[in-house]
Amino acid sequence: MILYPDITPLSERRFRLEEDVSYLIKDHMWHIRAGYIYDGASIPRVAWSIIGLYPGGIMEEPSLVHDSMYRRKGDGVYARADADRCFFEMMLEYGVPRVRAGIAYAAVVCFGRRHWGGPSPYGGV
């Protein structure tokens, strides 16, 4: 299910969702409200050229859904593993090559724990 949400870049690593969006994950709809601000894929700048991905671009929508799931701890419906798996599957759906998607997936599995349920650095919805 490809999303084409209206997203405004606020800076190189900050994006604002301009409309409500919903995405089907494991038979449940995940809703994200307009105004949500996120940082795209949290890929360290040094790694952008190594893995050929950067915060926006084809990573924008998968990052939006993944980030919102993390900030809201899956609203008690989804586990962290569900959020990470959704991220991987969305990357493939959006055309990220499998090897690069696998690297990004491994990174969130290994290093994402401290962000699960953490406050958004941008506040808001």
N, CA, C and O atoms as a GROMACS GRO file, in nm:
protein
  500
    1MET      N    1   0.085  -0.117   0.000
    1MET     CA    2   0.000   0.000   0.000
    1MET      C    3   0.090   0.124   0.000
    1MET      O    4   0.144   0.160   0.104
    2ILE      N    5   0.106   0.186  -0.111
    2ILE     CA    6   0.192   0.303  -0.124
    2ILE      C    7   0.119   0.427  -0.072
    2ILE      O    8   0.004   0.452  -0.108
    3LEU      N    9   0.188   0.503   0.012
    3LEU     CA   10   0.136   0.631   0.062
    3LEU      C   11   0.196   0.743  -0.022
    3LEU      O   12   0.313   0.736  -0.061
    4TYR      N   13   0.119   0.844  -0.048
    4TYR     CA   14   0.168   0.965  -0.113
    4TYR      C   15   0.124   1.086  -0.030
    4TYR      O   16   0.051   1.171  -0.080
    5PRO      N   17   0.169   1.093   0.095
    5PRO     CA   18   0.124   1.203   0.181
    5PRO      C   19   0.188   1.335   0.142
    5PRO      O   20   0.294   1.339   0.081
    6ASP      N   21   0.120   1.440   0.180
    6ASP     CA   22   0.172   1.576   0.160
    6ASP      C   23   0.269   1.603   0.275
    6ASP      O   24   0.228   1.619   0.390
    7ILE      N   25   0.397   1.607   0.243
    7ILE     CA   26   0.503   1.626   0.343
    7ILE      C   27   0.584   1.749   0.305
    7ILE      O   28   0.625   1.765   0.190
    8THR      N   29   0.606   1.836   0.402
    8THR     CA   30   0.685   1.956   0.381
    8THR      C   31   0.821   1.940   0.446
    8THR      O   32   0.829   1.916   0.566
    9PRO      N   33   0.930   1.951   0.368
    9PRO     CA   34   1.062   1.950   0.429
    9PRO      C   35   1.082   2.081   0.506
    9PRO      O   36   1.063   2.189   0.450
   10LEU      N   37   1.120   2.071   0.632
   10LEU     CA   38   1.146   2.189   0.714
   10LEU      C   39   1.295   2.220   0.717
   10LEU      O   40   1.336   2.335   0.736
   11SER      N   41   1.376   2.118   0.698
   11SER     CA   42   1.521   2.130   0.691
   11SER      C   43   1.571   2.000   0.629
   11SER      O   44   1.492   1.917   0.585
   12GLU      N   45   1.700   1.984   0.626
   12GLU     CA   46   1.758   1.863   0.567
   12GLU      C   47   1.713   1.737   0.641
   12GLU      O   48   1.704   1.630   0.580
   13ARG      N   49   1.685   1.747   0.771
   13ARG     CA   50   1.649   1.629   0.850
   13ARG      C   51   1.520   1.646   0.929
   13ARG      O   52   1.500   1.578   1.030
   14ARG      N   53   1.433   1.736   0.886
   14ARG     CA   54   1.304   1.754   0.953
   14ARG      C   55   1.194   1.767   0.849
   14ARG      O   56   1.208   1.840   0.750
   15PHE      N   57   1.085   1.695   0.873
   15PHE     CA   58   0.973   1.693   0.780
   15PHE      C   59   0.843   1.707   0.859
   15PHE      O   60   0.833   1.660   0.972
   16ARG      N   61   0.742   1.772   0.799
   16ARG     CA   62   0.612   1.787   0.863
   16ARG      C   63   0.505   1.726   0.774
   16ARG      O   64   0.498   1.756   0.654
   17LEU      N   65   0.424   1.641   0.832
   17LEU     CA   66   0.311   1.581   0.763
   17LEU      C   67   0.198   1.684   0.756
   17LEU      O   68   0.159   1.739   0.859
   18GLU      N   69   0.147   1.711   0.638
   18GLU     CA   70   0.047   1.816   0.617
   18GLU      C   71  -0.096   1.764   0.613
   18GLU      O   72  -0.190   1.844   0.608
   19GLU      N   73  -0.114   1.634   0.616
   19GLU     CA   74  -0.249   1.576   0.611
   19GLU      C   75  -0.251   1.448   0.693
   19GLU      O   76  -0.148   1.383   0.710
   20ASP      N   77  -0.367   1.412   0.745
   20ASP     CA   78  -0.379   1.285   0.815
   20ASP      C   79  -0.354   1.172   0.716
   20ASP      O   80  -0.396   1.180   0.600
   21VAL      N   81  -0.282   1.068   0.760
   21VAL     CA   82  -0.262   0.950   0.676
   21VAL      C   83  -0.288   0.825   0.759
   21VAL      O   84  -0.279   0.826   0.882
   22SER      N   85  -0.322   0.718   0.689
   22SER     CA   86  -0.343   0.588   0.752
   22SER      C   87  -0.271   0.483   0.670
   22SER      O   88  -0.262   0.494   0.548
   23TYR      N   89  -0.218   0.382   0.739
   23TYR     CA   90  -0.144   0.276   0.672
   23TYR      C   91  -0.184   0.143   0.736
   23TYR      O   92  -0.184   0.132   0.858
   24LEU      N   93  -0.216   0.044   0.656
   24LEU     CA   94  -0.258  -0.086   0.705
   24LEU      C   95  -0.136  -0.169   0.745
   24LEU      O   96  -0.047  -0.196   0.664
   25ILE      N   97  -0.135  -0.209   0.873
   25ILE     CA   98  -0.025  -0.290   0.926
   25ILE      C   99  -0.086  -0.408   1.002
   25ILE      O  100  -0.155  -0.388   1.102
   26LYS      N  101  -0.062  -0.528   0.954
   26LYS     CA  102  -0.111  -0.649   1.022
   26LYS      C  103  -0.260  -0.640   1.056
   26LYS      O  104  -0.299  -0.663   1.170
   27ASP      N  105  -0.341  -0.608   0.958
   27ASP     CA  106  -0.487  -0.604   0.972
   27ASP      C  107  -0.541  -0.490   1.060
   27ASP      O  108  -0.659  -0.492   1.095
   28HIS      N  109  -0.460  -0.393   1.094
   28HIS     CA  110  -0.505  -0.276   1.170
   28HIS      C  111  -0.458  -0.151   1.096
   28HIS      O  112  -0.350  -0.149   1.037
   29MET      N  113  -0.539  -0.047   1.102
   29MET     CA  114  -0.498   0.079   1.041
   29MET      C  115  -0.418   0.161   1.141
   29MET      O  116  -0.460   0.180   1.255
   30TRP      N  117  -0.304   0.209   1.097
   30TRP     CA  118  -0.220   0.298   1.178
   30TRP      C  119  -0.245   0.439   1.129
   30TRP      O  120  -0.232   0.467   1.009
   31HIS      N  121  -0.282   0.529   1.219
   31HIS     CA  122  -0.317   0.666   1.182
   31HIS      C  123  -0.210   0.763   1.233
   31HIS      O  124  -0.161   0.750   1.345
   32ILE      N  125  -0.176   0.859   1.148
   32ILE     CA  126  -0.081   0.964   1.184
   32ILE      C  127  -0.149   1.097   1.152
   32ILE      O  128  -0.196   1.119   1.040
   33ARG      N  129  -0.153   1.184   1.250
   33ARG     CA  130  -0.223   1.312   1.232
   33ARG      C  131  -0.138   1.415   1.160
   33ARG      O  132  -0.016   1.417   1.171
   34ALA      N  133  -0.206   1.500   1.087
   34ALA     CA  134  -0.140   1.614   1.022
   34ALA      C  135  -0.068   1.696   1.128
   34ALA      O  136  -0.115   1.709   1.241
   35GLY      N  137   0.046   1.749   1.092
   35GLY     CA  138   0.127   1.829   1.184
   35GLY      C  139   0.239   1.751   1.248
   35GLY      O  140   0.326   1.809   1.312
   36TYR      N  141   0.237   1.618   1.231
   36TYR     CA  142   0.343   1.535   1.290
   36TYR      C  143   0.478   1.574   1.227
   36TYR      O  144   0.490   1.582   1.105
   37ILE      N  145   0.576   1.597   1.311
   37ILE     CA  146   0.711   1.633   1.264
   37ILE      C  147   0.806   1.520   1.299
   37ILE      O  148   0.806   1.469   1.411
   38TYR      N  149   0.886   1.481   1.202
   38TYR     CA  150   0.979   1.370   1.221
   38TYR      C  151   1.109   1.399   1.147
   38TYR      O  152   1.118   1.495   1.071
   39ASP      N  153   1.209   1.316   1.172
   39ASP     CA  154   1.342   1.343   1.117
   39ASP      C  155   1.382   1.256   1.000
   39ASP      O  156   1.500   1.248   0.966
   40GLY      N  157   1.286   1.190   0.937
   40GLY     CA  158   1.321   1.100   0.828
   40GLY      C  159   1.397   0.981   0.883
   40GLY      O  160   1.388   0.951   1.002
   41ALA      N  161   1.471   0.913   0.800
   41ALA     CA  162   1.551   0.800   0.846
   41ALA      C  163   1.666   0.853   0.930
   41ALA      O  164   1.741   0.940   0.886
   42SER      N  165   1.680   0.801   1.049
   42SER     CA  166   1.785   0.847   1.141
   42SER      C  167   1.919   0.783   1.105
   42SER      O  168   1.980   0.712   1.185
   43ILE      N  169   1.961   0.809   0.985
   43ILE     CA  170   2.086   0.753   0.934
   43ILE      C  171   2.195   0.857   0.957
   43ILE      O  172   2.183   0.970   0.911
   44PRO      N  173   2.303   0.819   1.029
   44PRO     CA  174   2.411   0.915   1.048
   44PRO      C  175   2.464   0.964   0.912
   44PRO      O  176   2.477   0.886   0.818
   45ARG      N  177   2.493   1.093   0.904
   45ARG     CA  178   2.539   1.152   0.778
   45ARG      C  179   2.655   1.074   0.716
   45ARG      O  180   2.660   1.057   0.594
   46VAL      N  181   2.747   1.028   0.797
   46VAL     CA  182   2.863   0.956   0.745
   46VAL      C  183   2.821   0.830   0.669
   46VAL      O  184   2.892   0.785   0.579
   47ALA      N  185   2.706   0.774   0.704
   47ALA     CA  186   2.661   0.650   0.640
   47ALA      C  187   2.578   0.674   0.513
   47ALA      O  188   2.552   0.580   0.439
   48TRP      N  189   2.536   0.799   0.488
   48TRP     CA  190   2.451   0.826   0.372
   48TRP      C  191   2.511   0.773   0.242
   48TRP      O  192   2.444   0.704   0.166
   49SER      N  193   2.636   0.804   0.218
   49SER     CA  194   2.697   0.761   0.092
   49SER      C  195   2.736   0.613   0.096
   49SER      O  196   2.741   0.548  -0.008
   50ILE      N  197   2.764   0.562   0.214
   50ILE     CA  198   2.804   0.421   0.225
   50ILE      C  199   2.690   0.330   0.186
   50ILE      O  200   2.709   0.237   0.107
   51ILE      N  201   2.570   0.356   0.240
   51ILE     CA  202   2.458   0.267   0.207
   51ILE      C  203   2.369   0.325   0.097
   51ILE      O  204   2.275   0.260   0.052
   52GLY      N  205   2.399   0.447   0.053
   52GLY     CA  206   2.327   0.506  -0.059
   52GLY      C  207   2.186   0.552  -0.025
   52GLY      O  208   2.101   0.560  -0.113
   53LEU      N  209   2.162   0.580   0.102
   53LEU     CA  210   2.031   0.628   0.145
   53LEU      C  211   2.049   0.753   0.227
   53LEU      O  212   2.154   0.774   0.288
   54TYR      N  213   1.947   0.837   0.229
   54TYR     CA  214   1.950   0.959   0.309
   54TYR      C  215   1.812   0.978   0.371
   54TYR      O  216   1.718   0.909   0.331
   55PRO      N  217   1.795   1.071   0.466
   55PRO     CA  218   1.670   1.079   0.542
   55PRO      C  219   1.542   1.095   0.461
   55PRO      O  220   1.440   1.038   0.499
   56GLY      N  221   1.544   1.168   0.352
   56GLY     CA  222   1.424   1.186   0.271
   56GLY      C  223   1.421   1.087   0.156
   56GLY      O  224   1.462   0.972   0.171
   57GLY      N  225   1.373   1.130   0.042
   57GLY     CA  226   1.371   1.045  -0.076
   57GLY      C  227   1.285   0.921  -0.056
   57GLY      O  228   1.177   0.930   0.003
   58ILE      N  229   1.331   0.807  -0.104
   58ILE     CA  230   1.252   0.684  -0.096
   58ILE      C  231   1.241   0.632   0.047
   58ILE      O  232   1.168   0.537   0.072
   59MET      N  233   1.313   0.694   0.140
   59MET     CA  234   1.303   0.655   0.280
   59MET      C  235   1.199   0.737   0.354
   59MET      O  236   1.169   0.708   0.470
   60GLU      N  237   1.144   0.839   0.292
   60GLU     CA  238   1.058   0.936   0.361
   60GLU      C  239   0.932   0.872   0.422
   60GLU      O  240   0.908   0.888   0.542
   61GLU      N  241   0.853   0.801   0.342
   61GLU     CA  242   0.729   0.743   0.392
   61GLU      C  243   0.754   0.628   0.490
   61GLU      O  244   0.689   0.624   0.595
   62PRO      N  245   0.845   0.534   0.459
   62PRO     CA  246   0.874   0.430   0.559
   62PRO      C  247   0.922   0.489   0.692
   62PRO      O  248   0.887   0.439   0.799
   63SER      N  249   1.000   0.595   0.686
   63SER     CA  250   1.049   0.659   0.807
   63SER      C  251   0.936   0.726   0.885
   63SER      O  252   0.934   0.723   1.008
   64LEU      N  253   0.842   0.787   0.813
   64LEU     CA  254   0.727   0.851   0.876
   64LEU      C  255   0.650   0.750   0.961
   64LEU      O  256   0.623   0.774   1.078
   65VAL      N  257   0.614   0.638   0.901
   65VAL     CA  258   0.535   0.537   0.971
   65VAL      C  259   0.616   0.478   1.087
   65VAL      O  260   0.565   0.465   1.198
   66HIS      N  261   0.740   0.442   1.061
   66HIS     CA  262   0.825   0.381   1.164
   66HIS      C  263   0.845   0.476   1.281
   66HIS      O  264   0.833   0.435   1.397
   67ASP      N  265   0.876   0.600   1.252
   67ASP     CA  266   0.900   0.698   1.359
   67ASP      C  267   0.775   0.717   1.445
   67ASP      O  268   0.783   0.721   1.567
   68SER      N  269   0.659   0.728   1.380
   68SER     CA  270   0.536   0.748   1.458
   68SER      C  271   0.503   0.626   1.542
   68SER      O  272   0.453   0.640   1.654
   69MET      N  273   0.530   0.507   1.490
   69MET     CA  274   0.507   0.385   1.569
   69MET      C  275   0.600   0.383   1.690
   69MET      O  276   0.558   0.345   1.799
   70TYR      N  277   0.723   0.423   1.672
   70TYR     CA  278   0.819   0.426   1.783
   70TYR      C  279   0.778   0.528   1.888
   70TYR      O  280   0.778   0.496   2.007
   71ARG      N  281   0.744   0.648   1.847
   71ARG     CA  282   0.710   0.754   1.943
   71ARG      C  283   0.589   0.718   2.026
   71ARG      O  284   0.581   0.753   2.144
   72ARG      N  285   0.494   0.647   1.965
   72ARG     CA  286   0.369   0.613   2.035
   72ARG      C  287   0.371   0.471   2.089
   72ARG      O  288   0.267   0.419   2.131
   73LYS      N  289   0.487   0.406   2.088
   73LYS     CA  290   0.502   0.267   2.136
   73LYS      C  291   0.396   0.175   2.076
   73LYS      O  292   0.342   0.088   2.144
   74GLY      N  293   0.368   0.196   1.950
   74GLY     CA  294   0.272   0.111   1.880
   74GLY      C  295   0.131   0.122   1.935
   74GLY      O  296   0.046   0.038   1.905
   75ASP      N  297   0.104   0.224   2.017
   75ASP     CA  298  -0.028   0.245   2.080
   75ASP      C  299  -0.079   0.119   2.150
   75ASP      O  300  -0.200   0.100   2.165
   76GLY      N  301   0.013   0.033   2.194
   76GLY     CA  302  -0.027  -0.088   2.263
   76GLY      C  303  -0.078  -0.198   2.171
   76GLY      O  304  -0.112  -0.306   2.217
   77VAL      N  305  -0.083  -0.170   2.041
   77VAL     CA  306  -0.130  -0.267   1.943
   77VAL      C  307  -0.013  -0.340   1.879
   77VAL      O  308  -0.019  -0.460   1.852
   78TYR      N  309   0.095  -0.266   1.855
   78TYR     CA  310   0.211  -0.321   1.786
   78TYR      C  311   0.331  -0.324   1.878
   78TYR      O  312   0.350  -0.234   1.961
   79ALA      N  313   0.411  -0.427   1.865
   79ALA     CA  314   0.538  -0.437   1.937
   79ALA      C  315   0.646  -0.365   1.855
   79ALA      O  316   0.627  -0.334   1.738
   80ARG      N  317   0.758  -0.342   1.920
   80ARG     CA  318   0.871  -0.278   1.851
   80ARG      C  319   0.911  -0.360   1.728
   80ARG      O  320   0.944  -0.302   1.624
   81ALA      N  321   0.909  -0.492   1.739
   81ALA     CA  322   0.945  -0.578   1.626
   81ALA      C  323   0.849  -0.557   1.508
   81ALA      O  324   0.891  -0.564   1.392
   82ASP      N  325   0.722  -0.530   1.537
   82ASP     CA  326   0.626  -0.501   1.430
   82ASP      C  327   0.663  -0.372   1.357
   82ASP      O  328   0.658  -0.365   1.234
   83ALA      N  329   0.701  -0.271   1.435
   83ALA     CA  330   0.741  -0.143   1.375
   83ALA      C  331   0.863  -0.161   1.286
   83ALA      O  332   0.869  -0.107   1.176
   84ASP      N  333   0.961  -0.236   1.335
   84ASP     CA  334   1.084  -0.258   1.257
   84ASP      C  335   1.055  -0.339   1.130
   84ASP      O  336   1.109  -0.309   1.023
   85ARG      N  337   0.971  -0.440   1.142
   85ARG     CA  338   0.938  -0.522   1.026
   85ARG      C  339   0.859  -0.440   0.923
   85ARG      O  340   0.880  -0.452   0.803
   86CYS      N  341   0.767  -0.356   0.972
   86CYS     CA  342   0.691  -0.268   0.884
   86CYS      C  343   0.786  -0.175   0.807
   86CYS      O  344   0.770  -0.154   0.687
   87PHE      N  345   0.884  -0.121   0.877
   87PHE     CA  346   0.984  -0.034   0.816
   87PHE      C  347   1.054  -0.106   0.701
   87PHE      O  348   1.067  -0.052   0.591
   88PHE      N  349   1.098  -0.229   0.726
   88PHE     CA  350   1.167  -0.309   0.624
   88PHE      C  351   1.076  -0.334   0.505
   88PHE      O  352   1.116  -0.314   0.390
   89GLU      N  353   0.953  -0.379   0.531
   89GLU     CA  354   0.861  -0.410   0.422
   89GLU      C  355   0.823  -0.286   0.342
   89GLU      O  356   0.810  -0.293   0.219
   90MET      N  357   0.806  -0.173   0.410
   90MET     CA  358   0.776  -0.049   0.337
   90MET      C  359   0.894  -0.006   0.250
   90MET      O  360   0.874   0.042   0.138
   91MET      N  361   1.016  -0.022   0.300
   91MET     CA  362   1.133   0.014   0.219
   91MET      C  363   1.132  -0.066   0.089
   91MET      O  364   1.156  -0.010  -0.018
   92LEU      N  365   1.106  -0.196   0.098
   92LEU     CA  366   1.102  -0.278  -0.023
   92LEU      C  367   0.990  -0.231  -0.115
   92LEU      O  368   1.009  -0.222  -0.237
   93GLU      N  369   0.875  -0.201  -0.057
   93GLU     CA  370   0.760  -0.154  -0.135
   93GLU      C  371   0.790  -0.024  -0.208
   93GLU      O  372   0.741  -0.001  -0.319
   94TYR      N  373   0.872   0.061  -0.147
   94TYR     CA  374   0.907   0.191  -0.206
   94TYR      C  375   1.028   0.185  -0.299
   94TYR      O  376   1.069   0.287  -0.354
   95GLY      N  377   1.084   0.067  -0.316
   95GLY     CA  378   1.192   0.051  -0.412
   95GLY      C  379   1.333   0.056  -0.356
   95GLY      O  380   1.429   0.064  -0.433
   96VAL      N  381   1.348   0.052  -0.225
   96VAL     CA  382   1.483   0.046  -0.168
   96VAL      C  383   1.538  -0.094  -0.197
   96VAL      O  384   1.471  -0.193  -0.168
   97PRO      N  385   1.657  -0.104  -0.255
   97PRO     CA  386   1.714  -0.235  -0.282
   97PRO      C  387   1.721  -0.320  -0.155
   97PRO      O  388   1.750  -0.268  -0.046
   98ARG      N  389   1.695  -0.450  -0.168
   98ARG     CA  390   1.686  -0.541  -0.054
   98ARG      C  391   1.809  -0.534   0.037
   98ARG      O  392   1.794  -0.536   0.160
   99VAL      N  393   1.928  -0.528  -0.018
   99VAL     CA  394   2.049  -0.524   0.066
   99VAL      C  395   2.051  -0.397   0.150
   99VAL      O  396   2.081  -0.402   0.269
  100ARG      N  397   2.019  -0.284   0.089
  100ARG     CA  398   2.018  -0.157   0.163
  100ARG      C  399   1.905  -0.155   0.267
  100ARG      O  400   1.923  -0.107   0.379
  101ALA      N  401   1.790  -0.208   0.229
  101ALA     CA  402   1.679  -0.217   0.325
  101ALA      C  403   1.718  -0.308   0.442
  101ALA      O  404   1.684  -0.280   0.557
  102GLY      N  405   1.790  -0.414   0.412
  102GLY     CA  406   1.835  -0.506   0.517
  102GLY      C  407   1.932  -0.439   0.614
  102GLY      O  408   1.927  -0.464   0.734
  103ILE      N  409   2.019  -0.355   0.561
  103ILE     CA  410   2.114  -0.283   0.646
  103ILE      C  411   2.039  -0.185   0.736
  103ILE      O  412   2.067  -0.177   0.856
  104ALA      N  413   1.944  -0.110   0.679
  104ALA     CA  414   1.866  -0.015   0.758
  104ALA      C  415   1.783  -0.088   0.863
  104ALA      O  416   1.771  -0.042   0.976
  105TYR      N  417   1.726  -0.202   0.826
  105TYR     CA  418   1.647  -0.283   0.919
  105TYR      C  419   1.735  -0.332   1.034
  105TYR      O  420   1.696  -0.323   1.151
  106ALA      N  421   1.851  -0.384   1.001
  106ALA     CA  422   1.942  -0.432   1.106
  106ALA      C  423   1.981  -0.320   1.201
  106ALA      O  424   1.995  -0.341   1.321
  107ALA      N  425   1.999  -0.201   1.147
  107ALA     CA  426   2.037  -0.086   1.230
  107ALA      C  427   1.927  -0.052   1.329
  107ALA      O  428   1.956  -0.026   1.446
  108VAL      N  429   1.800  -0.052   1.286
  108VAL     CA  430   1.693  -0.017   1.380
  108VAL      C  431   1.671  -0.128   1.482
  108VAL      O  432   1.638  -0.102   1.597
  109VAL      N  433   1.691  -0.252   1.440
  109VAL     CA  434   1.678  -0.362   1.535
  109VAL      C  435   1.787  -0.352   1.642
  109VAL      O  436   1.760  -0.371   1.761
  110CYS      N  437   1.910  -0.323   1.599
  110CYS     CA  438   2.023  -0.317   1.693
  110CYS      C  439   2.027  -0.190   1.777
  110CYS      O  440   2.064  -0.195   1.894
  111PHE      N  441   1.990  -0.077   1.719
  111PHE     CA  442   2.013   0.051   1.787
  111PHE      C  443   1.886   0.131   1.819
  111PHE      O  444   1.895   0.239   1.876
  112GLY      N  445   1.769   0.078   1.785
  112GLY     CA  446   1.647   0.156   1.803
  112GLY      C  447   1.585   0.149   1.941
  112GLY      O  448   1.500   0.232   1.973
  113ARG      N  449   1.624   0.054   2.022
  113ARG     CA  450   1.559   0.031   2.151
  113ARG      C  451   1.543   0.157   2.235
  113ARG      O  452   1.437   0.178   2.294
  114ARG      N  453   1.645   0.240   2.242
  114ARG     CA  454   1.637   0.358   2.328
  114ARG      C  455   1.537   0.462   2.278
  114ARG      O  456   1.500   0.554   2.353
  115HIS      N  457   1.493   0.450   2.155
  115HIS     CA  458   1.396   0.545   2.099
  115HIS      C  459   1.252   0.496   2.112
  115HIS      O  460   1.159   0.574   2.090
  116TRP      N  461   1.232   0.369   2.146
  116TRP     CA  462   1.097   0.312   2.157
  116TRP      C  463   1.022   0.384   2.270
  116TRP      O  464   1.058   0.371   2.386
  117GLY      N  465   0.920   0.458   2.235
  117GLY     CA  466   0.841   0.531   2.333
  117GLY      C  467   0.903   0.662   2.378
  117GLY      O  468   0.849   0.731   2.465
  118GLY      N  469   1.016   0.696   2.319
  118GLY     CA  470   1.081   0.822   2.357
  118GLY      C  471   1.005   0.940   2.303
  118GLY      O  472   0.934   0.929   2.203
  119PRO      N  473   1.020   1.053   2.368
  119PRO     CA  474   0.950   1.173   2.320
  119PRO      C  475   1.005   1.219   2.186
  119PRO      O  476   1.123   1.201   2.156
  120SER      N  477   0.919   1.276   2.107
  120SER     CA  478   0.965   1.334   1.981
  120SER      C  479   1.055   1.452   2.013
  120SER      O  480   1.019   1.534   2.098
  121PRO      N  481   1.168   1.463   1.949
  121PRO     CA  482   1.254   1.579   1.974
  121PRO      C  483   1.191   1.708   1.926
  121PRO      O  484   1.242   1.817   1.952
  122TYR      N  485   1.079   1.697   1.854
  122TYR     CA  486   1.014   1.815   1.796
  122TYR      C  487   0.882   1.848   1.864
  122TYR      O  488   0.817   1.946   1.826
  123GLY      N  489   0.840   1.770   1.964
  123GLY     CA  490   0.712   1.793   2.030
  123GLY      C  491   0.598   1.766   1.935
  123GLY      O  492   0.614   1.692   1.838
  124GLY      N  493   0.484   1.823   1.960
  124GLY     CA  494   0.372   1.813   1.868
  124GLY      C  495   0.298   1.682   1.878
  124GLY      O  496   0.301   1.614   1.981
  125VAL      N  497   0.231   1.648   1.770
  125VAL     CA  498   0.138   1.535   1.767
  125VAL      C  499   0.208   1.402   1.750
  125VAL      O  500   0.143   1.298   1.746
   0.00000   0.00000   0.00000
